[in-house]
């Protein structure tokens, strides 16, 4: 009943009381994102050619490079944007989906805020992708230095897009449904 | 149910579905949901004029932001610079189609479309041309909100500059300045645009 489509009497657009099949779509997208997480971290993000010698680096290796050259704040930003946020989003979505089925009333307001956070932080995981894309375009100095983007970036982009789709298909009102009084 | 309230005076919280009576707000006031803290509605100051001005300004800054070089690098006698469009073309040539698509969509297409959409909506409402199609139009505008990533791009550019700055000389391009201004306009636009007001105006239209 709650999932069926109804037509708006004024403008005939279809809508439903809750996003239809919200949990199924969210679970599907979240699992897809989780699957993408593996190649995203295993394949290198970019290849740094210095005087003809190429050095491929994954996200993690890139972060370590920043730490070694002393740029700790940047290493932290990239660590947060490329590891903490995507992983956090996936875990948070699993947590929210579990709560949509059977939740504890005490933390309901925090759960709502968690969803809001997941939705808001969505685009920021794309940070590393943009960094590599921009560097690959600009650092084209022929033989001396050359940067090229590698396979890992594609998987990473897909992973971020999947988590954004997952957050969009989740209906936060489901969290509250467990606690509303039964209507007539 | 119990007493019948006219639908126009009710508002539902988007996050928790709590139903409230629409409060009479003064200019600049905001109503919050008691249950979950989400914003119910805001009455924004001088929304229409400011939004239209910002949309036009954003569009003006858009063209140089995208086509002029973001920044340039020079080391050991070689120099190179690239714009946003050049980055995308380079990604395509390299075979990274998904990255190129993502770059194009999230930093060029969607921000541009949103600016144009905001202008179209305000102009249509001004010209009293309300239709049911305009509602779907505005709904898509709201859905596209989280997919415009110019701010992430800008942080990415800053980080690249930081990393490259230690080994080579950098030159800030006009494209970067325009990007910052574009971001400023888009952000201000999302602040000044009064969605509730627009929906109310859309509601007043006869079935079209």
Interface residues (C-beta under 8 A of the other chain):
Chain A: X10 X11 X12 X13 X66 X69 X71 X74 X77 X78 X108 X109 X112 X113 X115 X116 X119 X120 X122 X123 X124 X126 X127 X128 X129 X130 X131 X133 X134 X135 X136 X137 X138 X139 X140 X141 X142 X144 X145 X148 X149 X153 X154 X157 X158 X161 X164 X168 X172 X173 X175 X176 X184
Chain B: X1 X15 X16 X17 X18 X35 X36 X37 X38 X70 X71 X72 X73 X75 X76 X78 X79 X80 X81 X82 X86 X87 X90 X91 X94 X96 X98 X99 X102 X103 X106 X107 X132 X135 X136 X146 X147 X149 X151 X152 X153 X155 X156 X157 X159 X160 X162 X163 X164 X166 X167 X168 X207
